Amino acid sequence: MRLLTGLLLALCATLCQAATLTVDTGHGTRTFTTEQLLARPDARDIAVPDDVSYHRSMTYRAVPMKALLDGVAAAAHLQFTALDGFTAEIPASLILDAHGAEAWLAVEPTGKPWPALGDGKPSAGPFYLVWLHPEAGHVGTEQWPYQVAAVRMLADPASRFPAMRPAPGLAANDPVMRGFAVFQRNCITCHTLNGQGDAKLGPDLNIPHSPTEYLRDDMLRTLVRNPQDLRHWPQAKMPGFDRRTLSDADLDDLVAYLKHMATRKAKP
């Protein structure tokens, strides 16, 4: 009995250890523990009225995200990496000056986990980027990364992943170019394209085949709007994108980009 009790206590101690967040702003890497973040003088309780992940009002102890980004210029680009391989690509300007939208890093207290995100799923902790007044900065649902483990400053995706870029010479307002922007904002978090990208959750969207090559346009739109309406799979992880998150015009542009890239497959 004592042995069992000792093992349980040891297990609890292991599970209850403070989590660590790594932040690399290009001027050296810093680490922050749960306790360090919660003890900061700028930490406060915030109420998030329409939490993207929990789909209800939530209250968190959080610190302003921009306070952890010393030395980062508004023109820089940030990547938030989650424990499950999800990567959110967020322009630094959206955090540093989003015209009223406020980015906060919610911190899950040690030993007091937030609710699970669903049956058999963990919570959004240990760190979760949440927003107040997200509509002011046109913040998308994919820009609320949870289970964050690291934040680092990188070049933007178009620079890092040249095989994702459309053919040169297209006008900035061409539907394909607009669709590329939609892809970077909503799809690159889970998918690679032409074998390039940092995400590890979803399949590549161009090789060996683009979804535009095996799905009718209406079926592809159904997949994006609500994947479960196309194929019912209880373990599916892909979220649906409603019209508030992804307008019909944005979806049209995304389809145009994917069709264009189907003609620009990377060679093995």
Secondary structure by P-SEA (a helix, b strand, c coil): caaaaaaaaaaaaaaacbbbbbbbcccbbbbbcaaaaaacccbbbbbbccccccccbbbbbccccccccccccccbbbbbbccccbbbbbccccccccccbbbbbcccccccccccccccccccccbbbbbccccccccccccccccccbbbbbccccccccccccccccccccaaaaaaaaaaacccccccccccccccccccccccccccccccaaaaaaaaaccccccccccccbbbbccccccaaaaaaaaaaaaaaccccccc
